[in-house]
Amino acid sequence: MTRYDGRVKPVSPTETKTIAEACDAARVASRSLATAPAEQRNEALAEIARGLRDGSGEVLEANRLDLEDDRASDLTPALRDRLALDPSRVEAMAVGVEQVMRLDDPVGEILETRTLESGLELTKVRVPLGVVAVVYEARPNVTIDCAALTIKSGNAIVLRGSSYAERTNTALAGIVREALVEAGLPIDSVVLSIGGGREALSELATRDDSIDLLIPRGGEGLKNALKEVATVPVMYAASGNCHVFVDADADPGMARSIVVNAKVNRPGVCNSAETLLVDRAVAAELLPSILGDLSAEGVELVGDQETRSLAGDIPVGEATEKDWDTEFLDLKMSVAVVDGVEAAIEHVNRHGSGHSEAIVTGSSEAAEAFTSGVDAAAVYVNASTRFTDGFEYGMGAEIGNSTQKLHARGPIGVRELTTFKYVVRGDGQVRA
Amino acid sequence: MTRYDGRVKPVSPTETKTIAEACDAARVASRSLATAPAEQRNEALAEIARGLRDGSGEVLEANRLDLEDDRASDLTPALRDRLALDPSRVEAMAVGVEQVMRLDDPVGEILETRTLESGLELTKVRVPLGVVAVVYEARPNVTIDCAALTIKSGNAIVLRGSSYAERTNTALAGIVREALVEAGLPIDSVVLSIGGGREALSELATRDDSIDLLIPRGGEGLKNALKEVATVPVMYAASGNCHVFVDADADPGMARSIVVNAKVNRPGVCNSAETLLVDRAVAAELLPSILGDLSAEGVELVGDQETRSLAGDIPVGEATEKDWDTEFLDLKMSVAVVDGVEAAIEHVNRHGSGHSEAIVTGSSEAAEAFTSGVDAAAVYVNASTRFTDGFEYGMGAEIGNSTQKLHARGPIGVRELTTFKYVVRGDGQVRA
């Protein structure tokens, strides 16, 4: 681990800053960036893509050194894989930046216009938030994704990457900062901070004079640590305890395919399903085949009494109370039989995390009850929960996925990284 | 002071709850309220207005006892006046509730529809936040205003009033809760919590399992206390360090009338101006008359060196560095001469609180530079800062005024008390 010396790692051009200075620099940069034209922000993105291709060799060398570092021996094979880059992964980053570049410009969008009784002309216009900070694990592509999304949305960013990726992130941030200079934008629109552990994190999380939004991407430990100290507004990237409810009027084939997809398509991500609920009216008919499908896909099953009694030869363990609240993030699923859609809604609202919930049904009444009664960012009718994603929603990349209700729910893309401003024009109006 | 016994004061019908139980009850109530039709929510509002008129005598008697209580002797005359009710103030509350009732229903509004590449039909629909908590000073009308706004927007509310208004608030909350029952809505859609001081406040601020949004209305002490403990999302009601900038191209008469109105119309509120900035190019010509107007209105003036040298006989004290950052909330104003619109923007962004800022100018270039460069909830061209207000903006009543950038900026009305949900309909789509 790098010892905390209160400094931000030098990036290109070489200079060091304390975290306080980094926050101040990003704040100053944000003022010019916020009013820079779309062409200039897009030019910076084009330069980043070019810089990634031209500088691929240096990035890969830096990445090799990170992987060979003693501390990297702590990493599990899965985490090493997340950290590791190869030419195709660098190219994928460049392609991602170009996709963000081609999105509609969110800045300056007119959200509303109104003539007030006083004769004032009110315009509600979309503007950047200012300065965003992202704290993330050892995934170098996050450095580039987040920088691209914030530049596109006119925001400056303080990137707080993992020390495991220190050299890789320094190389990547150097490419981004050179691109900013090429495009005539302030170099401190993107600032990388490395080292210092929890102490530096606390400092960042309490700089509410400079940071407008802090997004932690990481485990529950990071989130809880931040909740305790943060005075900066924080948007917590989601945990997803998602459900699929098979209603009495579900098409059996559709139910089987949606349940299996929601569970096994990519079990380690937040929009995968963790619990299956089946209406009692069709449980005897449908559960054996669905459980059989899941079991055949290698899913470990735990269930309530009724599920277990209907499982026949399929092994289904006894679900504990804790299982209903658990995001397994693995090939494991809890299963319950419920008394109709209202009971399903109640179960989901009690145990769900407000991420993504699905009903499979042919009944428009049941669909309406479920979509209005379930309190979640995304509610699906006859589709897999796996679709909650910025790309799938046509929003481009996402910086995270929010299960909070304030500001933005679901995928956080470039529009969600903005706020608005009322611009009010008059001809001398004063208040009576 | 009422000693904290961890209980919520009994209201109608009489029952006591701990704060934890109150949060739970409001959470449960919020589920039914969120899906109740607009007619039913409006019926509850009509019943509240009726209840206020029918029960005016009991409310006034409760208010008399609050004012006669020993603890009320702590109150300044201004605070006693805020606490005191009379028949016309009760009637004004009833009229306010009826105005909220007539607003467009925010719940269920379709914000966006899109067909995704996967063929899914995505609808982004406005939904209530869930449970709102408001902490406020001894102003009984806030009890009714906040209850009306949250019922209208489909949210349950935990009201945390001041102990100075304990009896008045209990009577008012009783009227609201009876109205909810009359309309067939859950009685715990509105819950009043009294007593317990900071301990109870901390408990409320950390109930992130139940409270979706906490709005403190009160001084900086309350805000800072909450910032330190809150895990619930908090929206801070604004402090307003607002500026008026008189540009080189300002109409002199308009400049004089806007500056005077922004300062003296109601100096104790957050959208009043605290600092006047004048372009050096017109300072010698305009400042003497503007300073004379302000002085004639009884405004105490402090200024920079150049302002003082131009003030002639008008008394202008020396402005300290702290004055530029101070919300006087009084008949006092700081005045500076600046080098054009860019210097004005820099001053505003350094010292302002992001509330309301105004430029007086005949130049469209200066107006454009100021409105795009200034980072604030509301930016005015040729109008007084005093217009930042829910009623003036045609939004109906407001529960507060936000200077944060997340979720909502400026007046917080019924729409700002909502979030959204993605409802996504398919015909069996699964993710590849």
HADDOCK unambig.tbl for C-alpha pairs under 7 A between the chains (distance, minus, plus):
assign (segid A and resid 35 and name CA) (segid B and resid 372 and name CA) 6.70 0.50 0.50
assign (segid A and resid 35 and name CA) (segid B and resid 373 and name CA) 6.88 0.50 0.50
assign (segid A and resid 116 and name CA) (segid B and resid 393 and name CA) 6.36 0.50 0.50
assign (segid A and resid 116 and name CA) (segid B and resid 394 and name CA) 6.76 0.50 0.50
assign (segid A and resid 129 and name CA) (segid B and resid 405 and name CA) 6.53 0.50 0.50
assign (segid A and resid 227 and name CA) (segid B and resid 231 and name CA) 5.84 0.50 0.50
assign (segid A and resid 231 and name CA) (segid B and resid 227 and name CA) 5.79 0.50 0.50
assign (segid A and resid 254 and name CA) (segid B and resid 428 and name CA) 5.59 0.50 0.50
assign (segid A and resid 258 and name CA) (segid B and resid 428 and name CA) 6.76 0.50 0.50
assign (segid A and resid 258 and name CA) (segid B and resid 430 and name CA) 5.97 0.50 0.50
assign (segid A and resid 261 and name CA) (segid B and resid 430 and name CA) 6.02 0.50 0.50
assign (segid A and resid 261 and name CA) (segid B and resid 431 and name CA) 6.80 0.50 0.50
assign (segid A and resid 371 and name CA) (segid B and resid 423 and name CA) 6.57 0.50 0.50
assign (segid A and resid 372 and name CA) (segid B and resid 35 and name CA) 6.68 0.50 0.50
assign (segid A and resid 373 and name CA) (segid B and resid 35 and name CA) 6.87 0.50 0.50
assign (segid A and resid 376 and name CA) (segid B and resid 421 and name CA) 6.67 0.50 0.50
assign (segid A and resid 377 and name CA) (segid B and resid 421 and name CA) 4.96 0.50 0.50
assign (segid A and resid 377 and name CA) (segid B and resid 422 and name CA) 5.99 0.50 0.50
assign (segid A and resid 378 and name CA) (segid B and resid 421 and name CA) 5.85 0.50 0.50
assign (segid A and resid 378 and name CA) (segid B and resid 422 and name CA) 4.54 0.50 0.50
assign (segid A and resid 378 and name CA) (segid B and resid 423 and name CA) 5.87 0.50 0.50
assign (segid A and resid 379 and name CA) (segid B and resid 422 and name CA) 6.24 0.50 0.50
assign (segid A and resid 379 and name CA) (segid B and resid 423 and name CA) 4.97 0.50 0.50
assign (segid A and resid 379 and name CA) (segid B and resid 424 and name CA) 6.12 0.50 0.50
assign (segid A and resid 380 and name CA) (segid B and resid 423 and name CA) 6.05 0.50 0.50
assign (segid A and resid 380 and name CA) (segid B and resid 424 and name CA) 4.77 0.50 0.50
assign (segid A and resid 380 and name CA) (segid B and resid 425 and name CA) 5.81 0.50 0.50
assign (segid A and resid 381 and name CA) (segid B and resid 424 and name CA) 6.27 0.50 0.50
assign (segid A and resid 381 and name CA) (segid B and resid 425 and name CA) 4.73 0.50 0.50
assign (segid A and resid 381 and name CA) (segid B and resid 426 and name CA) 5.97 0.50 0.50
assign (segid A and resid 382 and name CA) (segid B and resid 425 and name CA) 6.42 0.50 0.50
assign (segid A and resid 382 and name CA) (segid B and resid 426 and name CA) 5.08 0.50 0.50
assign (segid A and resid 382 and name CA) (segid B and resid 427 and name CA) 5.35 0.50 0.50
assign (segid A and resid 382 and name CA) (segid B and resid 428 and name CA) 4.93 0.50 0.50
assign (segid A and resid 382 and name CA) (segid B and resid 429 and name CA) 6.99 0.50 0.50
assign (segid A and resid 383 and name CA) (segid B and resid 425 and name CA) 6.93 0.50 0.50
assign (segid A and resid 383 and name CA) (segid B and resid 426 and name CA) 5.29 0.50 0.50
assign (segid A and resid 383 and name CA) (segid B and resid 427 and name CA) 6.65 0.50 0.50
assign (segid A and resid 383 and name CA) (segid B and resid 428 and name CA) 5.03 0.50 0.50
assign (segid A and resid 383 and name CA) (segid B and resid 429 and name CA) 4.74 0.50 0.50
assign (segid A and resid 383 and name CA) (segid B and resid 430 and name CA) 6.02 0.50 0.50
assign (segid A and resid 384 and name CA) (segid B and resid 429 and name CA) 6.38 0.50 0.50
assign (segid A and resid 384 and name CA) (segid B and resid 430 and name CA) 5.12 0.50 0.50
assign (segid A and resid 384 and name CA) (segid B and resid 431 and name CA) 6.88 0.50 0.50
assign (segid A and resid 386 and name CA) (segid B and resid 431 and name CA) 6.26 0.50 0.50
assign (segid A and resid 387 and name CA) (segid B and resid 431 and name CA) 6.67 0.50 0.50
assign (segid A and resid 393 and name CA) (segid B and resid 116 and name CA) 6.34 0.50 0.50
assign (segid A and resid 394 and name CA) (segid B and resid 116 and name CA) 6.74 0.50 0.50
assign (segid A and resid 405 and name CA) (segid B and resid 129 and name CA) 6.53 0.50 0.50
assign (segid A and resid 405 and name CA) (segid B and resid 419 and name CA) 5.94 0.50 0.50
assign (segid A and resid 406 and name CA) (segid B and resid 407 and name CA) 5.46 0.50 0.50
assign (segid A and resid 406 and name CA) (segid B and resid 419 and name CA) 6.51 0.50 0.50
assign (segid A and resid 407 and name CA) (segid B and resid 406 and name CA) 5.47 0.50 0.50
assign (segid A and resid 407 and name CA) (segid B and resid 407 and name CA) 3.53 0.50 0.50
assign (segid A and resid 419 and name CA) (segid B and resid 405 and name CA) 5.95 0.50 0.50
assign (segid A and resid 419 and name CA) (segid B and resid 406 and name CA) 6.50 0.50 0.50
assign (segid A and resid 421 and name CA) (segid B and resid 376 and name CA) 6.68 0.50 0.50
assign (segid A and resid 421 and name CA) (segid B and resid 377 and name CA) 4.98 0.50 0.50
assign (segid A and resid 421 and name CA) (segid B and resid 378 and name CA) 5.85 0.50 0.50
assign (segid A and resid 422 and name CA) (segid B and resid 377 and name CA) 6.00 0.50 0.50
assign (segid A and resid 422 and name CA) (segid B and resid 378 and name CA) 4.54 0.50 0.50
assign (segid A and resid 422 and name CA) (segid B and resid 379 and name CA) 6.23 0.50 0.50
assign (segid A and resid 423 and name CA) (segid B and resid 371 and name CA) 6.58 0.50 0.50
assign (segid A and resid 423 and name CA) (segid B and resid 378 and name CA) 5.87 0.50 0.50
assign (segid A and resid 423 and name CA) (segid B and resid 379 and name CA) 4.96 0.50 0.50
assign (segid A and resid 423 and name CA) (segid B and resid 380 and name CA) 6.05 0.50 0.50
assign (segid A and resid 424 and name CA) (segid B and resid 379 and name CA) 6.12 0.50 0.50
assign (segid A and resid 424 and name CA) (segid B and resid 380 and name CA) 4.77 0.50 0.50
assign (segid A and resid 424 and name CA) (segid B and resid 381 and name CA) 6.27 0.50 0.50
assign (segid A and resid 425 and name CA) (segid B and resid 380 and name CA) 5.81 0.50 0.50
assign (segid A and resid 425 and name CA) (segid B and resid 381 and name CA) 4.75 0.50 0.50
assign (segid A and resid 425 and name CA) (segid B and resid 382 and name CA) 6.43 0.50 0.50
assign (segid A and resid 425 and name CA) (segid B and resid 383 and name CA) 6.93 0.50 0.50
assign (segid A and resid 426 and name CA) (segid B and resid 381 and name CA) 5.99 0.50 0.50
assign (segid A and resid 426 and name CA) (segid B and resid 382 and name CA) 5.10 0.50 0.50
assign (segid A and resid 426 and name CA) (segid B and resid 383 and name CA) 5.30 0.50 0.50
assign (segid A and resid 427 and name CA) (segid B and resid 382 and name CA) 5.35 0.50 0.50
assign (segid A and resid 427 and name CA) (segid B and resid 383 and name CA) 6.63 0.50 0.50
assign (segid A and resid 428 and name CA) (segid B and resid 254 and name CA) 5.57 0.50 0.50
assign (segid A and resid 428 and name CA) (segid B and resid 258 and name CA) 6.78 0.50 0.50
assign (segid A and resid 428 and name CA) (segid B and resid 382 and name CA) 4.92 0.50 0.50
assign (segid A and resid 428 and name CA) (segid B and resid 383 and name CA) 5.02 0.50 0.50
assign (segid A and resid 429 and name CA) (segid B and resid 382 and name CA) 7.00 0.50 0.50
assign (segid A and resid 429 and name CA) (segid B and resid 383 and name CA) 4.73 0.50 0.50
assign (segid A and resid 429 and name CA) (segid B and resid 384 and name CA) 6.38 0.50 0.50
assign (segid A and resid 430 and name CA) (segid B and resid 258 and name CA) 5.99 0.50 0.50
assign (segid A and resid 430 and name CA) (segid B and resid 261 and name CA) 6.03 0.50 0.50
assign (segid A and resid 430 and name CA) (segid B and resid 383 and name CA) 6.02 0.50 0.50
assign (segid A and resid 430 and name CA) (segid B and resid 384 and name CA) 5.11 0.50 0.50
assign (segid A and resid 431 and name CA) (segid B and resid 261 and name CA) 6.82 0.50 0.50
assign (segid A and resid 431 and name CA) (segid B and resid 384 and name CA) 6.89 0.50 0.50
assign (segid A and resid 431 and name CA) (segid B and resid 386 and name CA) 6.28 0.50 0.50
assign (segid A and resid 431 and name CA) (segid B and resid 387 and name CA) 6.68 0.50 0.50
